[in-house]
Amino acid sequence: MNDRNQQKARAQDYEAAEGPTLENPKKPSGDRGNDSVGNLQKDPDDWVTGDEKMTMAQASYLKTLCEEAGEEYDAGLTKAEASKRIDELQAVTGRGRPAHAAE
C-alpha cells in the first residue's frame, strides 16, 4: 500500500471511530477510577518524568509554601515528590484552593 492509500485508510479509520476521548491510554480500557477528568490531572506516581529533579517553578512555589507553613524546604525532591509536597502544604496554608472551597 502506498503512502497516499495509507493516509486515506487512517483517515477513514479515524472517521469511523467515535473521536478522541478523555480516557487515559495507559490505563486498562474502562478503568477510569477517580480520573473523571481523563489525562488533565494525573497522579504524580504515574508521571513519566516524575523521577526527574523538580522544576524551578515547583522549587520557587514550594519554598514559599514552606515559609508560610513553617516547614523545612527540601531541595532534593523529584517532580512527583514536589507535587505531593505542594498539595500537602496547600492544605496547611489554604493556598491553591478554589474560592468557593474557603466558604
Protein Blocks (a to p, Z undefined) as FASTA:
>chain_A
ZZklmmmmmmmmmmmpgbjafbdfkbcehilmjmlnojmbccfklpmklmpccdfklmmm
mmmmmmmnopacdfkbcfklmmmmmmmmmmmnopoiafklmZZ
